[in-house]
Amino acid sequence: MLLAIDVGNTNIVFGVFDGEVLKVSWRVSTRADRSVDEYRVLLSRLFELEGMDLQRITSAIISCVVPTVLEALPVSIVKMFDLEPLIVGPGIKTGMPIFYSNPAEVGADRIVNAVAGYEQFHCRTIVVDFGTATTFDCVSEKGQYLGGVIAPGIHISMEALFQFASKLPRVTLYWPDRVIGKSTVHSIQSGLLYGYVEMVDGIVNRIGREMGGKPKTIATGGLARLISREARSIEVVDELLTLTGLRIIYDRNLS
């Protein structure tokens, strides 16, 4: 079995694959200061909760955008499973040419998403990842990574309102029935959610014009399902797309 780990700025997502089948996944908060032993305890408890045997893990792959996590997490994998995890980074085989001024600048998760998205449809593809930042990653019909867009995530926008506008409260991300708010909370929810949807649709439309055709648009990340309710440009929601991309990349590096 393959243990796939996607380390983001807000969450770490773990997944266990048996062949191409994702058997189980877990989402936990990212903490940059976790020790090797803390990761070992965390993973042991997660496997125990699902009644899974640690001994069945025969390989592992990690995508990480938090450098300090790479100081402890791979070591914990070595100690727990007696195997070296494959780490997504420069030099790894992705099967995807990267047309970026400096390919090393592209976040590992963005390349993984692009690989997984293109593998599903083999056509022009945009992957929108709703994480700490919202990223739009673009793949040509030939499977080339063209680049993308990075925008503040919706939680970052909400925190900015709370921190820099002294009278505005934090709110729950809940769709209001109407755009015109009848209270401060309603107005903030409307501005965040409907405003965000218009941003997503607008950027996808502009990307499509630059790419010279209508791309397949896939949403992933923790807020993908929430935003896709109203976003007209999103055609497919796959909240665990990054794990699938990690499995594909691991397979491409076996030879």
N, C-alpha and C positions, 0 to 999 in steps of 0.2 A: 504494500500500500504506500501511496505517496502522501506526505504531509506538505501542504502548500500554505505559505504564510504571507499575507499581504499586510505590511506595516505602514499605516498612514499616520498623519499628524494627530488625528483624533482617535482613531480606532485601529486595532489589530484584528484582522480576520484570519482565522485558522480554518482549513478545510482538509478533509481526508478523502482521497480518491482510491477507489478500487478499480483499476483500469481507467476507463473514461467516466465512470459513475461517481459523482460526489455523494459520499455516504453520509457525511455529517459536516456541519460548519458551526463555528462559534465566533462571536464578535465581542471583544473586550476593549476597555479603554486603553489608549496608549499612555504609558508612563516611561519617560526617558531614563528614569533612575532605577528601574528594576534590576535586580542582581541576577546572576546565573541561577542561584538557588531559588529565587522567587519565580523565575520562569519555569523551573523544573516542578515546583509545587503547583503552579497554575496549570501547566499542561497535564500533570498527573490527575488533578481534580477534574479537569474537563473530560479526559478519557474515562475516568471512573464514573462520572455522571451518566455517560452514554453506554456504559458497560462494554467499552472497547479495550482490546488487548494492545498494550504498548508494543509488544513484541512483533506485531504484524506490520509495523512501520519499517519499510526497507529503503526509503529514499525521502529526501526533503528538498524543497526549494523555497527561497525567501526573496521577496521584493520589498525594499525598504526605502523610505524617504526621510527617515529620522536617523542620522548617522550614529548617535550615541546608543541606539538600540542594537546596532551591529556589533557593539563591544561585548554584549552579554548573551544575546539570543542564540547566535550560532554555537557558542560554547555550550550552552544548555542542551542544544540538539545533539552535539557530540557526546556529552555525558549521558544523556537519557537513552539514545538510540544507537550509539557507537557508529555513527556515520557522519560524514561531512556534508552539510547542506550546500546545494548549488545556490549561489547568490547572483541575482540579476544585476548586470552591470556591463561596463565596457568589455568587449571581447567575447561575450556570451553569444551563442547562435540563436537568433530570433527568427531567421528566415524572412526578415523584412528590411529592405534598404531604408536608411534614415536620411531624408533630405532636409537636414537642419544645419544651420551655419556651424554649430559645434555640437555634434551628436551627443557628446558626454554631458551636455547641459540638460538633456531631456530626462525628466523623472522616470525612474524604472517602472512605476505603476502606469504611466502614460503609454509606454511602449507595450507593456503587457496587455493593456486594454485594447490597443490598436490591433495587436496580433489576434486576440480573441474575437473582436468585432469583425475583422475582415474574414477570418476563418469561417464564420457562420454563413456569410452571404456572397463572398468573393465578388464584390462590386464596390463602387464608391461608398465610403463609410465615414460617418461621424460618430464618435463615442463621446457622450456627455457624462462626466463623472461628477456627481454631487457629493463632494467631500468637504474638507476644511476650506479648500478652494474649489471652484467649479472649473473643470477643464474640458475643453472641446478638442478632440484629437482627430485628425483628418487623414484618411487613407485613400489613395488613388485606386482606380479600377484595376491597376496592375499590382496592387499590394505594396505600394511605396508609402512610407510615412512622410507626409507632406509638411507637418507642423500643426499648429493649433492656436488656441486662445486660452488664457488664464484669467478668471474673474474671481472677485471675492465670493466666498461661500455665503449662503444665506444666514448661517449662524454668526459669521463674522460681521455681516451687515447689521444684524439685530443687536449684537454686543456694542457695535459702534454707536448706534442710536442711544442705547442705555447709558454708555459711558460719557458721551459728549453732549447729550441733550439732557440736562439735569432733571427735568420734570417728566421725562418719558420713562415708562416702566418696561421691564422685560415682559414678554408675552409668550404664550403658548402658540406654536405654529399650528393653527387650526383655520381651515378655509371659512371665511365669512360668507354669508348668503349673498351679500351685495358688495359692490365695489365701494360705494359711498358709505363711509363709516359714520355710525351714529354715536360712537364713543371713542375715547383715545385708544383703547385696546383694539377695538374693531378697525380703526383707521390704520394703526400700525400693521395689523395682520393683513389688511388689504394691500397696503403699500409694499410689504415684504413679499407676499405670495403672488399677487397679481402682477406686481412690478417685475418680479423675478421671472415669471412665465413669459412676459413680453420680451425681456432681455434674452432668454433662451431662444424663443422663436425668431427674434430679430437676428441674432448672431447665426443661427443655423441657416436662415434664408440667405444672409450675406455670404456665408461660406459656400453654400450651394451655387450661387452665381459665380464665385471665383473658381470653383471646381469644374464649372461647365456642364452641370447636370444635377439632377436631384439625388443626393446621397441617401443611403439607408441610415437612419438615425437611431442609435441605441443609447438608452440611459442606464447608468449603473450608480452604485453608491447608496449610502443610507437613506437619502431623501429622494431617490429616483421615483419611487411610486407616488409619493406625495405630489411632486411637481408635475409628473406625467399626467395626472388627472386633468389638468387644464392646458398643458402645453400641446399645441396642435402639431408641432414638428416632430415629436417623439413617437416613433413607431413601435419600438420594442423596449421592454423593461427587463433587465437582468441584473438584479442586485449583487450577484456573485460572479459577474463576468470576469473580474480580475483573477479569481481562483482558477477559472477555466483557462485563461491565458497562461497562468503559471504552469498548469499541467501540459499545455501544448508546447511551451518553451522547454520544459524539462524533457519531454519526449524528443525534441529536436536536438538536444545535447547528449543523447545517449550514445550516438555513433562517434 
